[in-house]
Amino acid sequence: MNGAALPTGTVITLAPGQLVATITLPTGTLSTTKANLVTASNVQDLAGNVLATTTQVVTLSENTKPKLTSAAYQTDGTLKFTFSEDVIIDGTPTTIDEDDFSVTVAGNELLPANYTITEGTKDNEVIVTPAASFSFATGTITVETAEVTTIADAAGNTLTSATVVNVVR
């Protein structure tokens, strides 16, 4: 790919009839979607005949999962979660699933009824607002992403699971 060997962990699968090969690159290999030169060389059929070397321009989609990088207490009493890249929540920017995170304050996990999550001012942020009867002002706050989340980037890569961050005040 672009003059280099495919990365370690690449999987090549042949379709029935063995005429089409699907190449799956390891997660995190591509950080941007762009055109790449892909060269196939030294490919043999079952009879041992070597096919001619061929190069094609192929657009490959980025495959790097977004990651929760920080959580910070805001002066208005909310928390701001920041991700490594722009994210889409539940397929739309306005619907957020509280099950994507667990929020723990002073060792006690909060129920989703104790907070709401909305979009931040940037596409890589969300804002967590406590219920009227609750406050994020005191206690150690820890945020962990769920094993399975609906949060994804524009390419459809879902959020890195089991990431733990402590809230910064």
Residue, then its C-alpha position, 0 to 999 in steps of 0.5 A: m500500500n503506497g509502496a509499503a507492505l501491508p501492516t502486520g495483522t492484515v487479513i485477506t479473505l477470498a470470496p467463493g470462487q476465489l476470484v475476489a479478495t477482501i483485504t481487512l487492515p487492522t483497526g487504527t491503521l488509517s487515520t484519514t480517508k484518502a486515495n491509496l496506491v495498492t499493488a498486488s504482486n507475486v499472486q499465484d493461482l492454484a496451478g502456480n501461475v504468477l499473475a502480472t503485477t497490478t497497481q490500482v488507486v483505491t480509496l480507503s476509509e479511516n479505521t481509527k476508533p475515537k477515544l474519550t480523552s478527557a473529562a473536565y468540570q465546568t464553571d457552570g456545574t456541568l462536565k465536558f467530555t472531549f474525544s480524540e476526533d469528531v463524533i456522531i452520537d446515536g447516528t444523529p448529533t442530537t440523540i445521546d445514549e447515557d448507556d455509552f458511559s458510566v459516571t461514578v462520583a465518590g465511588n457511587e455509580l450514577l443512574p442516567a436519571n441523575y444527568t443528561i448528555t447533550e452536544g458540546t460546542k465542538d463536534n468532539e465534545v459532549i456536555v453532561t448536566p446533573a439533575a437539579s437534585f445533584s451536583f458534580a461540585t465535590g467528590t472524585i468523578t470517574v468516567e468509563t466508556a461502555e463495552v458497546t457504544t452508539i457513539a461513532d465517528a463519521a466513518g462508523n468506527t465506534l468509540t474505544s471501549a473501557t476507557v477510564v478518565n478522571v474528571v479534572r477540576 
